Amino acid sequence: MEPLFRALAAGEPSSVLAWLQQPERAALLSQIRDTGSPVTHELLDQLTRVGSTRLLRIILIATSVLPARDEQLAALERWVPQFLLNVPNAPERQLLHTFANWHYLRRLRRRHNSNRPLSPHTAASIRGCLTQSAQFLQWLRQRGTSLTTCGQHDIDSWLSEGTVMRFKARGFVLWAAARSHIPCPVTFPPMPSDRPNRTLPDDADRWRLVHRFLHDASIDTVDRVAGLLVLLYGQPLTKITSLTTDHVLTTDHVLTTDKGVRLALGPHPVPVPPPLDKLLLTLTEERDGARALGRNTDHPWLLSGTLPGRPRSARQLRARLAAYGLPSRRGRNSALLDLAAQMPPAVLSDVLGVAIRTATDWATAAGGTRAQYAAELSLRSEAKPLL
């Protein structure tokens, strides 16, 4: 218990006392003591509800008592068996078990070994896919059919009779068809994209928000930077929250004579105009953020969060930006639509760090005519890598 004690004692005394005064927290510490075992991730997983151990686990990771782990992947690995228990049909449950473990979890574990943690958005998407896949199998059974007799007309009926959420079963259906669980050839379209329609009502609204985030000093620096990265560079909140101080480059970091600050959003860092450059430099110097319990400044995150050693969450950032009148998804789409109309998809991909296919889609939505150029450049790069 000594490392746990030191981790808690490092925080603000008033915050630690407030945390300990909650009966659930005191009971958790008593449970850990009564086990007589070292504090490990496995031990915390076994104690009470998982949610009650979350903050304590984060504190112990931030203070190096526990090693870091992919919490989203660990939560997904706990969720899948519980989800499968609620699938009543045994053959369907076995098929979903195979799909979840071999199509998703094995690939995610391999990615975790390469230091690419699972994002909350991806984890939620996987849960949605498995949920809709189970409902699709149940729907087939209620119609008196199954995967072995499923045809294109069944898939078309499934998609036309329900909400857009039914498109989330696409990964499972294509996986099943590739392994001959569905014997006849079928197609399953991707979820319809409404990106061009989900933009700010007027471009003037976007620039009004840009002006406010640039010049309103009463807004928190984290919110100003996040809002500007959405409105000027079309960055998603999940990527913004994963930015580190290493992404902010000055002349000391790069071999260039250009003065000023650059931001590495993709392979080619982009120049950052004032006053956004000063805001970014301020964030690189302010390492403590709003943390109290488990206080720790030894972390790389640009947008320090309220949890020790963690960045701001995308959900929290989304709510904060919405309070300033910025719906982040619409703001990002407006920026990408504008940028895609001004530059080729290959350039958009390099400077913003988006996939070439995504950049091409945005260029098409913006009425661009450079899609073929992007495709040719992509093929040329694959055939002859740069030295």
C-alpha positions as CSV (number, residue, x, y, z in Angstrom):
1,M,0.0,0.0,0.0
2,E,3.0,2.3,0.4
3,P,3.2,3.4,-3.4
4,L,-0.6,4.0,-3.3
5,F,-0.2,6.2,-0.2
6,R,2.6,8.2,-1.8
7,A,0.5,8.7,-5.0
8,L,-2.4,10.1,-3.1
9,A,-0.3,12.2,-0.7
10,A,1.3,14.0,-3.7
11,G,-2.1,15.8,-4.4
12,E,-3.7,18.9,-2.9
13,P,-4.6,18.0,0.7
14,S,-8.1,19.4,0.4
15,S,-8.7,17.5,-2.8
16,V,-7.4,14.2,-1.3
17,L,-9.6,14.7,1.8
18,A,-12.7,15.4,-0.3
19,W,-12.0,12.3,-2.3
20,L,-11.5,10.1,0.8
21,Q,-14.7,11.4,2.4
22,Q,-16.8,9.7,-0.3
23,P,-17.9,6.3,1.2
24,E,-17.3,4.5,-2.1
25,R,-13.6,5.6,-2.3
26,A,-12.9,4.6,1.4
27,A,-14.5,1.2,0.7
28,L,-12.3,0.8,-2.3
29,L,-9.1,1.4,-0.3
30,S,-10.4,-1.0,2.3
31,Q,-10.9,-3.7,-0.3
32,I,-7.4,-3.2,-1.7
33,R,-6.0,-3.5,1.8
34,D,-8.0,-6.6,2.7
35,T,-6.6,-8.5,-0.4
36,G,-3.1,-8.3,1.0
37,S,-1.9,-8.3,-2.6
38,P,0.2,-5.8,-4.6
39,V,-1.8,-3.1,-6.4
40,T,-2.0,-4.2,-10.1
41,H,-4.4,-3.6,-13.1
42,E,-5.7,-7.1,-12.7
43,L,-6.5,-6.5,-9.0
44,L,-8.4,-3.2,-9.8
45,D,-10.3,-5.0,-12.5
46,Q,-11.7,-7.4,-10.0
47,L,-12.7,-4.9,-7.4
48,T,-16.3,-3.5,-7.2
49,R,-17.5,-1.6,-10.2
50,V,-14.9,-0.8,-12.9
51,G,-16.0,2.9,-12.9
52,S,-15.2,3.3,-9.2
53,T,-11.5,2.4,-9.8
54,R,-11.1,4.7,-12.8
55,L,-9.7,7.8,-11.1
56,L,-7.5,5.8,-8.7
57,R,-6.1,3.8,-11.7
58,I,-5.3,7.1,-13.5
59,I,-3.5,8.5,-10.5
60,L,-1.4,5.3,-10.1
61,I,-0.5,5.4,-13.8
62,A,0.5,9.1,-13.7
63,T,2.7,8.5,-10.7
64,S,4.3,5.4,-12.2
65,V,2.9,3.0,-9.6
66,L,1.1,1.1,-12.4
67,P,2.3,0.8,-16.0
68,A,0.2,2.5,-18.7
69,R,-2.2,0.4,-20.6
70,D,-4.8,0.9,-23.3
71,E,-7.9,1.5,-21.2
72,Q,-10.3,1.5,-24.2
73,L,-9.1,-1.8,-25.4
74,A,-9.2,-3.3,-21.8
75,A,-12.8,-2.0,-21.5
76,L,-13.7,-3.5,-24.9
77,E,-12.2,-6.9,-23.9
78,R,-14.4,-6.9,-20.8
79,W,-17.5,-5.8,-22.7
80,V,-17.4,-8.4,-25.5
81,P,-18.0,-11.5,-23.3
82,Q,-20.8,-9.7,-21.4
83,F,-22.4,-8.7,-24.8
84,L,-22.2,-12.3,-26.1
85,L,-23.9,-13.7,-23.0
86,N,-27.0,-11.7,-24.0
87,V,-27.2,-13.3,-27.5
88,P,-29.7,-16.1,-26.9
89,N,-29.1,-18.2,-30.1
90,A,-26.0,-20.4,-29.6
91,P,-24.9,-20.6,-33.3
92,E,-25.3,-16.8,-33.7
93,R,-23.4,-16.3,-30.5
94,Q,-20.5,-18.5,-31.7
95,L,-20.4,-16.7,-35.0
96,L,-20.3,-13.3,-33.3
97,H,-17.7,-14.6,-30.9
98,T,-15.4,-15.5,-33.9
99,F,-16.0,-12.2,-35.6
100,A,-15.3,-10.1,-32.5
101,N,-12.2,-12.0,-31.5
102,W,-10.6,-12.6,-34.9
103,H,-11.7,-9.6,-36.8
104,Y,-11.5,-6.9,-34.1
105,L,-9.7,-7.9,-30.9
106,R,-6.7,-9.7,-32.4
107,R,-6.1,-6.8,-34.8
108,L,-6.5,-4.3,-32.0
109,R,-4.1,-6.1,-29.7
110,R,-1.5,-6.1,-32.5
111,R,-2.0,-2.4,-33.0
112,H,-1.7,-1.9,-29.2
113,N,1.7,-3.6,-29.3
114,S,2.8,-0.9,-31.8
115,N,1.8,1.9,-29.3
116,R,-1.4,2.9,-31.1
117,P,-4.1,3.1,-28.4
118,L,-7.7,2.6,-29.2
119,S,-9.7,5.8,-29.4
120,P,-13.1,6.1,-27.6
121,H,-14.8,6.8,-31.0
122,T,-13.4,3.6,-32.5
123,A,-14.3,1.5,-29.4
124,A,-17.9,2.9,-29.6
125,S,-18.0,2.1,-33.3
126,I,-17.0,-1.5,-32.7
127,R,-19.7,-1.9,-30.0
128,G,-22.2,-0.5,-32.5
129,C,-21.2,-2.9,-35.2
130,L,-21.5,-5.9,-32.9
131,T,-24.8,-4.7,-31.6
132,Q,-26.3,-4.2,-35.1
133,S,-24.8,-7.5,-36.3
134,A,-26.6,-9.4,-33.5
135,Q,-29.8,-7.6,-34.4
136,F,-29.3,-8.4,-38.1
137,L,-29.0,-12.1,-37.3
138,Q,-32.1,-12.0,-35.1
139,W,-34.0,-10.1,-37.8
140,L,-33.1,-12.8,-40.4
141,R,-34.2,-15.6,-38.0
142,Q,-37.5,-13.9,-37.3
143,R,-38.1,-13.7,-41.1
144,G,-37.5,-17.5,-41.3
145,T,-34.1,-17.3,-42.9
146,S,-30.4,-17.2,-41.9
147,L,-27.0,-16.2,-43.2
148,T,-26.8,-19.4,-45.3
149,T,-29.9,-18.4,-47.2
150,C,-29.4,-14.6,-47.0
151,G,-29.6,-12.8,-50.3
152,Q,-29.2,-9.2,-51.6
153,H,-32.9,-8.6,-51.2
154,D,-32.6,-9.4,-47.5
155,I,-29.8,-6.8,-47.0
156,D,-31.8,-4.2,-49.0
157,S,-34.8,-4.8,-46.8
158,W,-32.8,-4.6,-43.6
159,L,-31.4,-1.2,-44.7
160,S,-34.6,0.2,-46.0
161,E,-36.8,-0.7,-43.1
162,G,-34.7,0.7,-40.2
163,T,-32.6,3.7,-39.2
164,V,-29.2,4.6,-40.5
165,M,-27.7,2.7,-37.6
166,R,-28.4,-0.5,-39.5
167,F,-25.5,0.4,-41.8
168,K,-23.1,-0.5,-38.9
169,A,-23.7,-4.2,-39.6
170,R,-21.7,-3.7,-42.8
171,G,-18.4,-5.0,-41.4
172,F,-19.9,-8.2,-40.1
173,V,-21.9,-8.9,-43.3
174,L,-18.8,-8.4,-45.6
175,W,-16.7,-10.6,-43.2
176,A,-19.4,-13.3,-43.3
177,A,-19.6,-13.2,-47.1
178,A,-15.8,-13.4,-47.5
179,R,-15.8,-16.6,-45.4
180,S,-18.7,-18.2,-47.3
181,H,-21.2,-17.9,-44.4
182,I,-23.3,-16.1,-47.0
183,P,-23.0,-18.3,-50.1
184,C,-24.3,-15.9,-52.8
185,P,-22.5,-12.7,-53.8
186,V,-23.9,-9.6,-51.9
187,T,-23.1,-6.0,-51.6
188,F,-23.5,-3.8,-48.5
189,P,-23.1,0.0,-49.1
190,P,-21.3,2.1,-46.5
191,M,-23.1,4.4,-44.2
192,P,-24.4,7.4,-46.2
193,S,-22.2,10.5,-45.7
194,D,-23.9,13.8,-44.9
195,R,-20.7,15.7,-44.5
196,P,-21.3,18.4,-47.1
197,N,-24.7,19.0,-45.5
198,R,-23.4,19.2,-42.0
199,T,-21.7,22.6,-42.2
200,L,-22.2,25.9,-40.6
201,P,-25.1,27.8,-42.1
202,D,-23.0,30.6,-43.4
203,D,-19.3,31.1,-43.9
204,A,-19.5,34.4,-42.1
205,D,-20.5,32.4,-39.0
206,R,-17.2,30.5,-39.2
207,W,-15.1,33.6,-39.5
208,R,-17.0,35.3,-36.7
209,L,-16.1,32.4,-34.5
210,V,-12.5,32.5,-35.7
211,H,-12.2,36.2,-34.8
212,R,-13.6,35.5,-31.3
213,F,-11.2,32.7,-30.5
214,L,-8.3,34.7,-31.8
215,H,-8.9,37.8,-29.8
216,D,-11.2,37.1,-26.8
217,A,-8.7,36.7,-24.0
218,S,-11.5,35.9,-21.5
219,I,-11.8,32.4,-23.2
220,D,-9.6,29.7,-21.7
221,T,-6.4,29.1,-23.8
222,V,-7.2,25.4,-24.3
223,D,-10.6,26.3,-25.8
224,R,-9.2,29.0,-28.0
225,V,-6.6,26.7,-29.5
226,A,-9.1,23.8,-29.9
227,G,-11.6,26.1,-31.6
228,L,-9.1,27.5,-34.0
229,L,-7.7,24.1,-35.0
230,V,-11.3,23.1,-35.8
231,L,-12.2,26.2,-37.7
232,L,-8.9,26.9,-39.6
233,Y,-7.4,23.4,-40.0
234,G,-10.4,21.1,-40.0
235,Q,-9.0,18.9,-37.2
236,P,-11.3,16.4,-35.4
237,L,-11.4,16.7,-31.6
238,T,-10.0,13.2,-31.1
239,K,-6.8,14.3,-33.0
240,I,-6.6,17.7,-31.2
241,T,-6.7,16.0,-27.8
242,S,-3.9,13.7,-28.9
243,L,-1.5,16.5,-29.8
244,T,1.7,16.7,-27.8
245,T,4.3,19.4,-27.3
246,D,6.4,17.7,-29.9
247,H,3.9,18.7,-32.5
248,V,4.6,22.4,-31.9
249,L,7.8,23.2,-33.8
250,T,10.0,26.3,-33.7
251,T,13.2,27.1,-35.6
252,D,15.1,25.1,-32.9
253,H,13.2,21.9,-33.9
254,V,13.5,21.9,-37.7
255,L,16.1,22.5,-40.3
256,T,14.8,25.7,-41.6
257,T,15.6,29.4,-41.6
258,D,11.9,30.4,-41.5
259,K,11.0,32.2,-38.3
260,G,7.8,31.4,-36.4
261,V,5.9,28.4,-35.2
262,R,4.9,25.4,-37.2
263,L,2.3,22.7,-36.3
264,A,2.9,19.1,-37.3
265,L,-0.6,17.9,-38.2
266,G,0.6,15.7,-41.1
267,P,3.9,14.9,-42.8
268,H,4.5,18.6,-43.7
269,P,4.2,21.0,-40.7
270,V,2.2,24.1,-41.5
271,P,3.1,27.7,-40.5
272,V,0.9,29.0,-37.6
273,P,-0.1,32.7,-37.9
274,P,-0.2,35.0,-34.8
275,P,-1.8,35.1,-32.3
276,L,-2.4,31.4,-32.5
277,D,1.4,30.8,-32.5
278,K,1.7,32.4,-29.0
279,L,-1.3,30.5,-27.8
280,L,0.3,27.2,-28.8
281,L,3.6,28.2,-27.1
282,T,1.7,29.1,-23.9
283,L,0.2,25.6,-23.8
284,T,3.6,24.0,-24.2
285,E,4.7,25.9,-21.1
286,E,1.6,25.3,-18.9
287,R,2.0,21.7,-18.0
288,D,-0.2,21.5,-14.9
289,G,-3.6,22.5,-16.2
290,A,-6.5,22.1,-13.8
291,R,-5.4,19.0,-12.0
292,A,-5.5,18.6,-8.2
293,L,-5.8,15.0,-7.1
294,G,-2.8,13.1,-8.3
295,R,-1.1,16.2,-9.5
296,N,1.5,15.5,-12.1
297,T,3.3,17.6,-14.7
298,D,5.4,14.9,-16.3
299,H,3.3,14.4,-19.5
300,P,3.6,15.3,-23.1
301,W,0.0,16.5,-23.8
302,L,-0.6,19.9,-25.4
303,L,-4.1,20.2,-24.0
304,S,-3.7,19.2,-20.3
305,G,-6.8,17.6,-18.8
306,T,-8.4,17.6,-15.4
307,L,-7.2,14.0,-14.8
308,P,-3.5,13.4,-13.9
309,G,-1.3,12.6,-16.8
310,R,-4.2,12.7,-19.3
311,P,-5.2,15.2,-22.0
312,R,-8.6,16.8,-22.2
313,S,-11.2,14.4,-23.4
314,A,-12.9,15.0,-26.8
315,R,-16.3,14.8,-25.2
316,Q,-15.4,17.5,-22.6
317,L,-13.9,19.7,-25.4
318,R,-17.0,19.2,-27.6
319,A,-19.2,20.5,-24.8
320,R,-17.0,23.4,-24.0
321,L,-16.8,24.6,-27.7
322,A,-20.6,24.2,-28.0
323,A,-21.0,26.6,-25.1
324,Y,-19.3,29.2,-27.4
325,G,-21.6,28.5,-30.3
326,L,-19.3,26.2,-32.1
327,P,-20.7,22.8,-33.1
328,S,-17.3,21.0,-33.6
329,R,-18.5,18.6,-36.4
330,R,-20.1,21.4,-38.5
331,G,-17.1,23.7,-37.9
332,R,-14.7,21.1,-39.0
333,N,-16.7,20.2,-42.1
334,S,-17.0,23.9,-43.1
335,A,-13.2,24.3,-42.8
336,L,-12.4,21.1,-44.8
337,L,-14.9,22.1,-47.5
338,D,-13.2,25.5,-47.8
339,L,-9.7,24.1,-47.8
340,A,-10.5,21.4,-50.3
341,A,-11.7,24.0,-52.7
342,Q,-8.3,25.8,-52.5
343,M,-5.7,23.0,-52.8
344,P,-5.2,19.6,-54.4
345,P,-6.2,16.5,-52.3
346,A,-2.6,15.4,-52.1
347,V,-1.6,18.7,-50.5
348,L,-4.6,18.6,-48.2
349,S,-3.6,15.2,-47.1
350,D,0.0,16.1,-46.4
351,V,-0.6,19.3,-44.4
352,L,-3.7,18.2,-42.4
353,G,-2.8,14.6,-41.9
354,V,-6.0,13.2,-43.4
355,A,-6.2,10.1,-45.7
356,I,-5.8,10.7,-49.4
357,R,-9.2,9.1,-50.0
358,T,-10.8,11.5,-47.4
359,A,-9.1,14.5,-49.0
360,T,-10.3,13.4,-52.5
361,D,-13.9,13.0,-51.2
362,W,-13.8,16.5,-49.8
363,A,-12.4,17.9,-53.0
364,T,-15.3,16.2,-54.9
365,A,-17.8,17.7,-52.4
366,A,-16.2,21.1,-52.9
367,G,-16.6,20.8,-56.6
368,G,-12.9,20.3,-57.2
369,T,-11.6,18.7,-60.4
370,R,-8.2,17.4,-59.1
371,A,-9.4,13.9,-58.0
372,Q,-7.5,12.2,-60.8
373,Y,-4.3,14.1,-59.9
374,A,-4.5,12.9,-56.3
375,A,-5.1,9.3,-57.4
376,E,-2.2,9.4,-59.9
377,L,0.1,10.9,-57.2
378,S,-0.9,8.2,-54.7
379,L,-0.1,5.5,-57.2
380,R,3.2,7.1,-58.1
381,S,4.2,7.3,-54.5
382,E,3.4,3.7,-53.9
383,A,5.3,2.6,-57.0
384,K,8.4,4.6,-56.2
385,P,8.9,5.5,-52.6
386,L,10.7,8.8,-51.8
387,L,14.4,8.3,-50.7
